[in-house]
């Protein structure tokens, strides 16, 4: 299972406060996108196709994505959107793979010792 890290001051970051006034639902899309990236180990890139699934109504999607781009929380990265500073707060794909490898080895040693 993947986890996303959100600190207790996440909600009152100036960028989130700005979009909360302009487009309140954009903040929820941002959280959904962060958890999507964590689950799928994308290092902070959410494909535009995935965003279509997260917000199926195009008018709503355009408004929410526009608010996130304007606030600087997301950047257009061709076929995907990149979440600003994602890797400053979330572990990378490589870090997770390394942790999982170490966990497997530790569990194998524990089973062998039992």
Secondary structure, 3 states (H helix, E strand, C coil): CCCCCCCCCHHHCHHHHHHHHHCHHHHHHHHHHHHHHHHHCCCCEEEHHHHHHHCCCHHHHHHHHHHHHHHCCEEECCCEEEECCHHHHCCCHHHHHHHHHHHHHHHHHHHHHC
